[in-house]
C-alpha cells in the first residue's frame, strides 16, 4: 500500500491551500477531488457569482443617465453573460490545473480524481472514475469536503425553475421575474445582480424587518433603499407558506406580519437559505469522528476528535468564506509540521458583500460590540465628503470605524460602503491584528484624491482633528461614544441630537 505524509480530501480552496502548504514543508502529499479541481470556490460559488456581479455593474453603467452622457444603444443576452462567467471560471481552473500538473512532475504531489472514503485513521480508499478502487496510507489526513446549498424539504427544487445558486446558469434567458428566498448575503447579491441587468423583476422574501440582519442598521437600510430604487420588491416580515410549480412557473404564498396571505406568480425562484457540509459517504462514522448536530466537525483549531485528522473550510462551523478556508487549510498543515505555527485568528477577517454599492468589513460591527458589552467610540464619514467619490460622481456610501473607549483607541472594526470599498480594508485588518490604535492611521498621508482618505478622516474625527468638521456637517458626519450598557453620547459640540435610528435596541440583541 502506497504511503504519504499527508492526504488531503477535497481540492476546493481549503484543500488546495493545504496541499500547497504541505509541499512547502517538503512532504509527500496526496490530493483527492471527486468533482472538479477548485471546488465550489470557483465553479458555483465566489468566483462565478462575483464575475456575474462585476458584469452587472459594468452593464449598469451603460444604462446610467447621470454621468454627463447617455448611452442609447445597449443590448445584453443572458447566455453571453453566462459564457463570460464560464470563461472566467475556466481561466482560474486552468491555472490551478497547470500548477498541479507541474508540481506532480517537480515535487512530491500526487493528484487523484475520485471519491475518497476513510477506512481507518491512517487509511483512505479512493474510488476512481473507472469504478476501481485504490487504498493509501497517510500519517495525517486533512478533510476539506466543502459544502452545498441547503435544500428545504417543502420546496420542489429542480435546479431549472426553482433553483439554488448551483442552478443559476441553467436559465436560457433572463427571467422576466424571480423571487429570492433568503435575505442574507447571497440572496441580496443575486437580487443586486438581476436588478442591475434591468431585465428581471426581483422579489426578495425577508422573514425579519430588515435584510442583512447581522449587519448594522445603517448598512442594511442603505442596501435595501438601493435595491428598491433598482426595482426590487422586498417582502419584509414575511414567511414563506408555500412554493410550488404551476404550468412551468413558480407560485408562492407568503404569510405577512398582520396575518394576511399574499400569492404571487413569477418565472423563476432562487432558494438561498445557507449551505450544508458534504459529510455523506466519507467514512466519518467508521472512524468515529465527532460531529455537531448540524453535521460540522467538532474541532480544536482544525484538529478533530481524531488526533491525526484535521477539518478545514466549510466542514467546520466557522465563517464560510474562501479566505477563511484557505487560512484554515494552511494553518492545519502548519500545526502538523511547524513547532510554532502562526496563530489563527478570526478577529481581523475581511469580508466583501457584492451589493449596490459594495460593502466591505473587517473586525467587529456595532451589533457585535454591543452584544459583547464592549464600550466603544465610533466615527462615521460619508462618501459625499470624500474628494475621489465626488470626482467619480458616485457619493453613495460611508466609512465607519469602531475603536475602544480609552486613550489607546485600539481599532475594533470598520465598515465601508460604497465604490471601491473592498480596496480600503487591508490596512485596517493589519492594525486590528497588531492590536494598534488609530493615532498612526490619522497621521498617515494618504494619496489624493483617493477613497481611502475617508478612513483617515474618520480617524482624525475620533481624535478631534479632522479637516471637515462634524459640527458643520452634523447631518452627515457622526462621532459618538457607546457605553457597555448601551448609553449613547455625542463626542462633539454643534450637533443637535444623534440620529438614534443608527442604533436600534434590536441591534444589541442581534
C-alpha positions in Angstrom: 0.0 0.0 0.0 1.5 3.4 -1.1 2.1 5.7 1.8 2.0 9.5 2.0 3.0 12.0 4.7 -0.2 14.0 4.1 -3.6 13.1 2.4 -6.0 16.0 1.6 -9.5 15.0 0.8 -11.1 17.8 -1.3 -9.4 20.2 -3.7 -11.5 23.3 -3.1 -10.0 26.5 -1.6 -9.1 24.9 1.7 -7.9 21.6 0.4 -5.8 23.1 -2.4 -4.2 25.6 0.0 -3.4 22.7 2.5 -1.8 20.6 -0.2 0.4 23.5 -1.4 1.4 24.3 2.2 2.3 20.6 2.7 4.7 20.8 -0.3 6.3 23.9 1.3 7.4 21.6 4.2 8.8 19.1 1.8 6.1 16.5 2.5 4.8 13.8 0.2 1.2 14.9 -0.5 -1.8 13.1 -1.9 -4.6 15.4 -3.0 -8.0 13.8 -3.9 -11.0 15.5 -5.5 -14.2 13.7 -6.6 -15.6 16.5 -8.8 -13.7 19.5 -10.2 -10.4 21.0 -9.1 -11.1 24.3 -7.4 -14.4 23.2 -5.8 -17.4 25.5 -5.3 -15.0 28.3 -4.7 -14.6 28.8 -8.4 -17.3 26.7 -10.1 -20.6 27.8 -8.5 -19.5 30.0 -5.6 -17.4 33.0 -5.0 -15.7 33.4 -8.4 -18.7 32.7 -10.6 -21.2 34.9 -8.6 -18.7 37.7 -8.3 -18.0 37.6 -12.0 -21.7 38.0 -12.6 -21.8 40.9 -10.2 -18.9 42.6 -12.0 -20.6 42.2 -15.4 -23.9 43.5 -14.0 -22.1 46.5 -12.5 -20.4 47.3 -15.8 -23.8 47.0 -17.6 -25.4 49.2 -15.1 -23.0 52.0 -16.0 -24.1 51.8 -19.7 -27.7 52.5 -18.5 -26.7 55.4 -16.3 -28.0 58.8 -17.3 -26.5 61.0 -14.6 -22.8 61.0 -15.6 -22.9 63.8 -18.1 -23.5 61.4 -21.0 -26.1 58.9 -22.2 -25.6 55.5 -23.9 -28.5 54.9 -26.3 -27.6 51.5 -27.6 -27.0 48.7 -25.1 -28.0 45.1 -25.7 -27.4 42.1 -23.5 -28.1 38.4 -23.6 -28.2 36.0 -20.7 -26.2 33.3 -22.4 -23.5 35.8 -23.4 -23.2 36.8 -19.7 -23.1 33.2 -18.5 -20.5 32.5 -21.2 -18.3 35.2 -19.9 -18.7 33.9 -16.4 -17.7 30.4 -17.6 -14.6 31.9 -19.3 -13.5 33.4 -16.0 -14.1 30.2 -14.2 -12.2 28.1 -16.8 -9.3 30.6 -16.7 -8.9 30.1 -13.0 -9.4 26.4 -13.2 -6.7 26.2 -15.9 -4.2 28.0 -13.6 -4.9 25.5 -10.7 -4.7 22.5 -13.0 -1.4 23.7 -14.6 0.2 24.2 -11.2 -0.9 20.7 -10.1 0.5 19.1 -13.3 3.8 20.9 -12.9 4.1 20.0 -9.2 3.3 16.4 -9.9 6.5 16.3 -12.0 8.7 18.6 -9.9 7.5 17.9 -6.3 6.1 15.1 -4.2 2.4 15.8 -5.2 0.0 13.2 -6.4 -3.4 14.3 -7.6 -6.3 11.8 -8.0 -9.7 12.2 -9.4 -12.1 10.1 -7.4 -14.3 9.6 -4.3 -12.3 9.3 -1.1 -13.5 7.4 2.0 -11.8 6.9 5.3 -11.1 3.2 6.0 -9.2 3.9 9.2 -7.5 6.8 10.9 -4.5 6.3 8.6 -6.1 4.7 5.6 -8.1 6.2 2.7 -9.8 4.3 -0.1 -10.3 6.1 -3.4 -13.0 5.0 -5.9 -11.7 6.0 -9.3 -13.7 7.1 -12.4 -13.4 3.7 -14.0 -15.0 2.1 -10.9 -11.8 0.6 -9.5 -10.5 1.4 -6.0 -7.1 2.0 -4.5 -6.1 2.3 -0.9 -3.5 4.6 0.5 -1.9 5.1 3.9 -1.2 8.6 5.3 0.4 9.8 8.6 -2.0 12.8 8.6 -5.3 13.5 6.9 -7.0 16.8 6.2 -10.7 16.7 5.3 -11.8 19.6 3.1 -15.0 18.2 1.8 -16.8 21.5 1.2 -20.5 22.2 1.2 -23.5 22.5 -1.0 -26.7 24.7 -1.0 -29.2 23.7 1.6 -32.4 22.2 0.3 -35.8 22.7 2.1 -38.0 19.6 2.1 -41.2 21.5 1.4 -39.8 23.3 -1.8 -39.6 21.3 -5.1 -36.1 22.4 -6.1 -35.3 21.1 -9.6 -32.4 23.5 -10.5 -34.3 24.6 -13.6 -37.3 26.6 -12.4 -36.7 26.6 -8.7 -33.0 26.7 -8.2 -30.2 27.2 -5.7 -27.1 29.1 -6.6 -25.9 26.0 -8.4 -28.7 26.3 -10.9 -28.4 30.0 -11.9 -26.5 29.1 -15.1 -29.3 26.8 -16.2 -31.6 29.6 -17.3 -31.8 30.1 -21.0 -32.5 33.8 -20.8 -33.0 36.5 -18.2 -36.3 35.6 -16.4 -38.9 38.2 -16.6 -39.4 37.8 -12.8 -37.7 35.9 -10.0 -38.3 35.5 -6.3 -35.4 35.0 -3.9 -35.9 33.2 -0.6 -33.3 34.4 1.9 -32.2 38.0 2.6 -28.7 37.2 3.7 -25.5 38.0 1.7 -26.0 35.5 -1.2 -29.7 36.4 -1.6 -29.0 40.1 -1.6 -26.1 39.7 -4.0 -28.2 37.9 -6.6 -31.0 40.5 -6.1 -28.4 43.1 -6.9 -27.1 41.2 -10.0 -30.5 40.6 -11.6 -31.8 44.1 -10.8 -28.6 45.6 -12.2 -29.2 44.0 -15.6 -32.7 45.5 -15.7 -34.3 42.6 -17.4 -35.9 40.9 -14.4 -38.4 42.0 -11.8 -37.0 40.8 -8.5 -38.8 39.9 -5.3 -36.9 39.2 -2.1 -38.5 37.4 0.9 -37.2 38.6 4.2 -38.7 37.0 7.4 -37.3 39.8 9.5 -37.9 43.5 9.5 -34.7 44.2 7.6 -32.4 42.5 5.2 -28.8 41.6 6.3 -29.8 41.3 9.9 -26.3 40.5 11.1 -25.0 43.9 9.9 -25.7 47.3 11.4 -28.9 49.0 10.6 -27.3 51.8 8.6 -25.7 49.2 6.2 -29.0 47.3 6.0 -31.1 50.4 5.4 -28.9 51.8 2.6 -28.6 48.4 0.8 -32.4 48.0 1.0 -33.1 51.5 -0.3 -30.8 51.0 -3.2 -32.3 47.6 -4.1 -35.8 49.2 -4.0 -34.6 52.1 -6.1 -33.4 49.5 -8.6 -36.9 48.0 -8.8 -36.6 45.2 -6.2 -39.7 44.4 -4.1 -38.8 43.3 -0.5 -41.4 41.3 1.4 -40.4 42.3 4.9 -41.6 40.5 8.0 -42.9 37.7 5.7 -42.6 34.0 6.0 -42.9 31.6 3.0 -46.0 29.4 3.5 -45.8 27.6 0.2 -43.8 27.5 -3.1 -45.0 25.2 -5.9 -44.6 25.0 -9.7 -47.8 25.7 -11.7 -47.6 25.4 -15.5 -43.9 25.8 -15.6 -43.9 28.9 -13.4 -43.5 29.5 -9.6 -46.4 30.3 -7.4 -45.5 31.3 -3.9 -47.6 32.3 -0.9 -46.2 34.5 1.9 -47.7 35.0 5.3 -47.4 38.7 6.3 -46.9 40.0 9.8 -50.5 41.1 10.1 -51.7 37.6 9.3 -52.6 38.3 5.7 -51.7 35.8 2.9 -50.4 37.0 -0.4 -50.0 34.9 -3.6 -47.5 35.8 -6.3 -46.6 34.1 -9.6 -43.1 34.5 -11.1 -41.0 32.8 -13.8 -38.2 31.5 -11.5 -37.2 31.1 -7.9 -33.9 31.1 -6.1 -33.6 29.5 -2.7 -30.7 30.9 -0.7 -31.0 29.6 2.9 -27.5 28.6 3.7 -25.2 25.6 3.0 -24.6 22.2 4.5 -21.3 20.2 4.6 -20.8 17.3 2.3 -20.5 14.7 5.0 -22.1 11.7 3.3 -20.1 8.7 2.2 -16.8 9.9 3.6 -16.4 7.2 6.3 -16.7 9.6 9.2 -18.8 7.2 11.2 -16.4 4.4 10.5 -13.5 6.2 12.3 -15.8 7.6 15.0 -15.3 11.3 14.2 -17.4 13.6 16.4 -19.8 15.9 14.6 -22.1 18.6 16.0 -25.9 18.5 15.5 -25.6 20.3 12.1 -23.0 17.9 10.7 -20.0 20.1 11.1 -16.7 18.7 12.6 -16.1 19.3 16.2 -12.6 20.7 16.1 -10.0 22.4 18.2 -8.2 24.8 15.9 -8.8 22.4 12.9 -7.9 19.2 14.8 -10.8 16.9 15.1 -11.7 14.3 17.8 -9.2 12.0 16.0 -5.7 13.3 16.7 -4.2 12.9 13.2 -7.3 14.0 11.2 -8.0 17.7 10.6 -11.1 19.6 9.4 -10.9 22.8 7.3 -13.1 25.0 5.2 -16.8 24.5 5.1 -16.5 21.3 7.1 -16.1 23.5 10.2 -18.7 25.7 11.6 -16.6 28.8 11.2 -17.4 31.5 8.6 -17.8 30.0 5.1 -15.6 32.3 3.1 -12.8 31.4 0.7 -10.2 33.4 2.6 -11.2 31.7 5.8 -11.0 28.3 4.1 -7.5 29.0 2.7 -6.3 30.2 6.1 -7.6 27.1 7.9 -6.1 24.8 5.3 -2.7 26.4 5.7 -3.0 26.5 9.4 -3.8 22.8 9.7 -0.6 21.9 7.9 1.5 24.4 9.9 0.0 22.9 13.1 1.1 19.4 12.0 4.6 20.2 10.8 5.6 23.5 12.4 6.6 23.9 16.1 5.5 27.5 16.1 2.6 27.9 13.7 1.3 31.4 13.0 -1.7 31.8 15.4 -5.1 31.6 13.7 -7.4 34.5 14.5 -10.8 35.4 13.2 -10.8 38.9 14.7 -9.4 40.6 11.6 -11.2 38.7 8.9 -12.1 40.8 5.9 -15.3 40.3 4.1 -16.8 41.8 0.9 -20.5 41.9 0.1 -21.1 42.4 -3.6 -24.2 44.6 -3.3 -25.3 48.1 -4.5 -23.0 49.6 -3.5 -20.4 47.1 -2.4 -19.9 46.7 1.3 -16.6 45.7 3.0 -16.0 44.9 6.6 -13.3 43.9 9.0 -13.5 43.1 12.7 -16.5 44.0 14.8 -19.6 45.9 13.8 -21.8 47.7 16.3 -24.1 44.8 16.8 -21.3 42.6 17.8 -19.7 45.1 20.1 -23.0 45.9 21.9 -23.8 42.2 22.2 -20.5 41.6 24.0 -21.0 44.6 26.2 -17.9 46.4 24.9 -17.7 50.2 25.3 -16.6 51.8 22.1 -16.3 55.0 20.2 -17.5 55.3 16.6 -16.8 57.8 13.8 -18.8 57.9 10.5 -17.7 59.7 7.4 -19.9 59.9 4.3 -18.6 59.4 0.8 -20.1 62.8 -0.2 -17.2 64.5 1.7 -14.5 62.4 0.1 -12.8 64.0 -2.9 -12.4 60.9 -5.0 -16.1 59.9 -4.6 -17.1 63.4 -5.7 -14.8 63.1 -8.8 -16.4 59.7 -9.6 -19.8 61.3 -9.4 -20.8 58.5 -7.1 -21.1 59.6 -3.5 -23.3 56.9 -2.1 -21.8 55.3 0.9 -19.8 55.9 4.1 -16.9 54.8 6.3 -17.4 53.7 9.9 -14.7 52.9 12.4 -15.1 51.5 15.9 -12.3 51.9 18.5 -12.0 51.1 22.2 -13.3 53.7 24.6 -10.0 54.6 26.1 -6.9 56.6 25.4 -5.4 53.9 23.3 -8.4 53.8 21.0 -7.5 50.4 19.6 -9.3 49.6 16.4 -12.1 47.1 16.9 -13.6 47.1 13.4 -14.5 49.0 10.2 -17.3 49.0 7.7 -17.0 50.7 4.3 -20.0 51.0 2.0 -19.5 52.5 -1.5 -17.5 52.4 -4.6 -14.0 50.8 -4.1 -15.0 49.7 -0.6 -13.2 46.4 -0.9 -9.9 48.1 -1.6 -10.0 50.0 1.7 -9.8 47.4 4.4 -6.4 45.7 4.2 -4.6 48.2 6.4 -7.3 48.0 9.0 -7.1 44.2 9.1 -3.4 44.5 9.9 -3.9 47.2 12.5 -6.5 45.0 14.2 -4.2 42.0 14.2 -1.4 44.1 15.7 -3.9 45.5 18.3 -2.9 49.0 17.3 -4.8 52.3 17.8 -5.8 55.0 15.3 -3.1 57.6 16.0 -0.7 56.3 13.4 -3.6 55.9 10.9 -4.6 59.5 11.5 -1.2 60.9 10.7 -0.5 58.6 7.7 -0.6 60.8 4.5 -2.9 59.0 2.0 -2.8 59.5 -1.7 -5.0 62.2 -3.1 -7.6 62.0 -4.4 -8.4 58.5 -3.1 -11.3 56.8 -1.5 -9.1 55.7 1.5 -8.8 59.4 2.5 -12.2 58.8 4.1 -10.6 56.3 6.6 -8.0 59.0 7.5 -10.8 61.5 8.1 -12.7 59.0 10.4 -9.5 58.5 12.4 -8.9 62.2 12.8 -12.5 62.8 13.7 -12.1 60.5 16.7 -9.1 62.5 17.7 -10.9 65.8 17.2 -8.6 66.9 14.4 -10.5 66.3 11.2 -10.3 68.8 8.4 -14.0 68.5 7.6 -15.7 69.4 10.9 -18.6 67.3 12.2 -20.0 70.4 14.0 -20.6 71.9 10.5 -21.7 68.7 8.6 -23.6 67.2 11.5 -26.3 65.8 9.3 -23.7 63.6 7.5 -20.8 63.1 10.0 -21.2 61.2 13.2 -18.9 60.7 16.2 -20.2 59.2 19.4 -19.4 57.0 22.4 -21.5 53.9 23.4 -21.1 52.6 26.9 -21.0 48.9 27.8 -24.6 49.4 28.9 -25.6 50.9 25.5 -25.8 54.5 26.5 -25.0 56.8 23.6 -23.2 60.2 24.0 -22.2 62.6 21.3 -18.5 63.3 21.1 -18.5 66.8 19.6 -20.4 70.0 20.1 -22.7 71.5 17.5 -25.0 68.6 16.6 -28.5 69.0 17.9 -29.1 65.3 18.5 -27.7 61.9 17.5 -29.9 60.1 15.0 -30.8 57.2 17.2 -32.1 55.2 14.3 -28.5 54.3 13.7 -28.5 52.1 16.8 -31.9 50.4 17.5 -32.5 48.2 20.5 -32.8 45.1 18.4 -29.2 45.6 17.1 -27.9 44.9 20.6 -29.8 41.6 20.6 -28.7 40.6 17.2 
